[in-house]
Amino acid sequence: MVARRRAAAARAEVEADRRSRLHPRAARSSPGSTVQASHSHLSAEFLGVPAEQLRDGTLISGLLIAAASAVGFSSIGIPSIRAEATGSLSASLLLEGGHIVVHAVPSRETLLFDIVSPASHDCRKGVEVFARRLTSRDLKTVVRSRG
């Protein structure tokens, strides 16, 4: 047990050293610092969405492409969609410097939305695309700085 803790501490020290060499300002930063984040991460939860909309892979795929465009990305591929046996649907779109991922859960009338983009892009525009087309009762969002 002690050996594992020492190994974990050594790995953490090596990682901290690597970060300080790659990003010297970030290594010295404190929670209240003014270091610029490289990316934004927005998570949203659409509640009360009709199950028919959440099962519609074509709708979700089109919304992913429209959301990427609204945020300022040009797509580097097509959305990847996977339908689960439970009726749930997961879809993702890889972007230059980010991604958009959604998980639709018709049994709970919920769509989970996740977008990561460079800080220069406004992630909220992607959520707005989904909010205009999906009929949801409630929308909760959280935005975090990353990098």
Residue pairs with C-beta under 8 A, 6 or more apart in sequence:
16 27
19 26
19 27
20 27
20 28
25 35
26 35
29 35
36 119
37 119
37 145
37 146
37 147
38 118
38 119
38 146
38 147
39 97
39 98
39 116
39 117
39 118
39 119
39 145
39 146
39 147
40 116
40 117
40 118
40 119
40 121
40 123
40 143
40 144
40 145
40 146
41 114
41 115
41 116
41 123
41 143
41 144
41 145
41 146
42 113
42 114
42 115
42 123
42 124
42 126
42 127
42 141
42 142
42 143
42 144
43 112
43 113
43 114
43 141
43 142
44 112
44 113
44 114
44 127
44 130
44 139
44 140
44 141
44 142
45 110
45 111
45 112
45 113
45 139
45 140
45 141
46 110
46 111
46 112
46 113
46 130
46 131
46 134
46 136
46 138
46 139
47 109
47 110
47 136
47 137
47 138
47 139
47 140
48 109
48 135
48 136
48 137
48 138
49 104
49 109
49 110
49 111
49 134
49 135
49 136
49 137
50 109
50 135
51 87
51 106
51 107
51 109
53 59
53 134
53 135
54 60
54 89
54 104
54 105
54 106
54 109
54 110
54 111
55 87
55 89
55 104
55 106
57 81
57 83
57 89
57 91
59 133
60 79
60 81
60 89
60 91
60 102
60 104
61 78
61 79
61 81
61 91
63 102
63 129
63 130
63 133
63 134
64 79
64 91
64 92
64 93
64 100
64 102
65 75
65 79
65 93
66 129
67 100
67 115
67 125
67 126
67 127
67 129
67 130
68 74
68 75
68 93
68 95
68 100
68 126
69 75
70 125
70 126
70 128
70 129
71 115
71 117
71 121
71 122
71 123
71 125
71 126
72 117
72 121
72 122
72 125
73 95
73 96
73 97
73 98
73 117
73 121
74 96
75 93
75 95
76 94
76 95
76 96
77 93
77 94
78 93
79 91
79 92
79 93
80 91
80 92
80 93
81 89
81 90
81 91
82 89
82 90
82 91
83 89
84 90
86 107
87 106
87 107
88 103
88 104
88 105
88 106
88 107
89 102
89 103
89 104
89 106
90 101
90 102
90 103
90 104
91 101
91 102
91 104
92 99
92 100
92 101
92 102
93 99
93 100
93 101
95 117
97 117
97 118
98 115
98 116
98 117
98 118
98 121
99 114
99 115
99 116
100 113
100 114
100 115
100 126
101 113
101 114
101 115
102 111
102 112
102 113
102 114
102 130
103 111
103 112
104 110
104 111
104 112
105 111
105 112
109 137
111 130
111 134
111 136
113 126
113 127
113 130
115 123
115 126
115 127
116 146
117 123
119 145
119 147
123 143
124 141
124 143
127 139
127 141
131 139
